[in-house]
Every structure is written in C-alpha cells, then in structure tokens.
Amino acid sequence: MKRPCVAVDVSKSKSHYQGWISIDKKCGNAKCIEHSKIGFQEISSKLKELEGITNEKPVVVFESTGVYHRSLRQYLEDNNIDYIMISPLASAKVRKSNIRSTKNDKRDCKTIARAYFEKDFPLHKKSDEIYDDLREMNRYYHYLTEQLKKCKVQFKLLSDIVFPKFDLYVKDYSEIPMTLFSKYHHPDEIRNKHPESLAKYLASKTCHHYSYCLKEAISIIRYCNECQSGCSKDSIDCVLFGEVIEQIKSKIEEQNSYLQKIIDLARDLPNYELLLTIPGISNNLAARILAEIGDISRFPRARSLVAYAGIDPNVYQSGENDGLHLRITKKGNKELRCLMYLAIQNTVQGNNVIADYYHKKNRDRPSKQSRESCMHE
C-alpha cells in the first residue's frame, strides 16, 4: 500500500502542488506557489492535512529538473520531510500512455502522482556532500573544456591568417609553437632572429633540451623566411592572436587545477582504487566517472547503473522484427556515457580480458557497437 503523497510540478520560480490519498482520490485542487519559504510552507501544511486524514506519513514527489528543484529539495531536507525524485522520462511515459496526452502545470501534478502510485520509487536518501561536490566540479570542468575548444578554434582561425600553413612545417604543434607565439605575433618578428638566441629562449621557457630547441628554431626561421602572412605585423589580427594564446594558456592552467581538485577529492572514496584496477582507466577518468555515478549503493542492480548511463539496448520486437541488435537507448547520464566510452577506447588498445571481448565482438559488427557492448559488460 503506497503512502499518500503531495505531487509537485516544479518550474523555474514557481511550482504547482496537489495532495493525493490514492491513485484515484485527490485531496484538494492543484495550487500554485512561489519558490520561497512561505510558498514551501504551504506544502508542509498539505502534508499535515493528509496525515490527519489518512493517519499515514505522506511523502513529497517531484521530478528531477537539474536546477529548479534544488531549493525545494533543500527545504525538504532541512525540515526532515521524506521525498522522492522521479525522472521526467518516467512521468512523460505515464502522460503519453493516454490516447490524448494533454500537458499543463495542473495536469502534471496528476501525472507525477500516477507515476508514483503505479511504479516503485525508492525514498531519496540525503547523499554524501562529497558526491554532490564532485559532480558540480566535474560539470564545471566540462564547461572549461568547452570554453577551451572554442578558444582553440579561434586560435586555428587566426594562425591560418598570421602564420599560414605553420602546422605543415613544424610537427610539434603544442608547447614550442605556443611559447614562441606568446612572444612573437608575426613572422616578421622572427625572420631576423639568430637560431641560437631563439633556441636559448625556447630552452628556458620549455622542458626541451637546447639541441632540440635549436633544431626547431632553425626550422621555424626557415618557415618564416618563406611564408607570406595574411596580415601586417601592425594588424588587429596579430593583437587578437596574442590575446587568444593568453586565454588558452590561462584556461589550460585553470582546467588542470580543477582536474587535480577532482582527483584529490575522489581519492578518499571507496571505489576509486577499484576503478584504477580496470585497464585503461587513469586517475582522471576514475575520478570523473565516480563524480557522475555518485553513491553507487543507490543502484540495487547492475542493470540499474547500465540504465542510468543510457547504454541499455532498445527493445522493439514486433512480427518478423526480432528486436535484436538495436541501438542503445541513450536515455541517461550523457556525461557518464561519454566517460565510459573514452575508458573503453583506452582499454581495448591493451592486452586484457576486455580487449579480447572487444576483438571477439568486432568480427561481425561495427567497432562502435563493439565498444558499446564492452561498456555494457
């Protein structure tokens, strides 16, 4: 027998709530409240009303919205109120089960209540703050990565103007070119330099030996003497080129700093060392995978974790369609799925059990599907 509930349809700055005694018996109509202490106190009043009618302790049910539900969740935890967070996909499936699926804020309360009464959802346990911190830090690390990608795209665009075809002349397109471009923003500034002085500068600013820097300096000066830049050294493109380089260096430092914080925080978790025993998983991946999984004890079965990552296969069987060899659902944590795919790409390159399984699967199916099979296993 399910406990009575208060179903809450969460929006950005306001929500609708409605009490339910059972799946077909409501307690009052849906009402709108602001996201404030006074507004949330109305939910507490409705809980007391339900408890007085049924002599059972009711529970609050709402969808996990990512951001908007956070203030409601914090209020419930501060007041020791039991609550259940359900996936928006679960409530959407209930709503679409009707022939005519109508959606509005008031009806959504009924949909959320029906999802609660028809399916089994565990009470949400207050997770350890370390998992919440890890997840937020990993999401910010992802944000920094996206920002760095945009800077690198702009860098490539400007370098093709200022230093055209530079990547064809110099193989090392990382530390030495970035160090050189930080000081010299146009080929004209390098043409008359002596290779020895340029090599000394590169050796003092990078981890490479003088002999290697001298070889690179000769190659770079030869390139600068032959190339035709797409702008003059006084052009705004040169100024922007230098600014983009500084942005890239700054974001790389910030990204590395945040990644180290994530790793340091994850080291104390029980499953961190266990993940490191899997071939192909480094400190980076182990920490970030733990950040997205959170407390693994909240998954009762292995297939629950598989579904959470969205790597469970679609099931669609009808008539002559046997429903086999379908794509994965991708209805789950996208960040976790991407991290697991990266881990498998590293793992299958070695000599281990997972790599053997991958090569066995790869005989009769595309490599991407074989990697997805490894992720599932």
Disulfide bonds with the S-S distance in Angstrom:
none
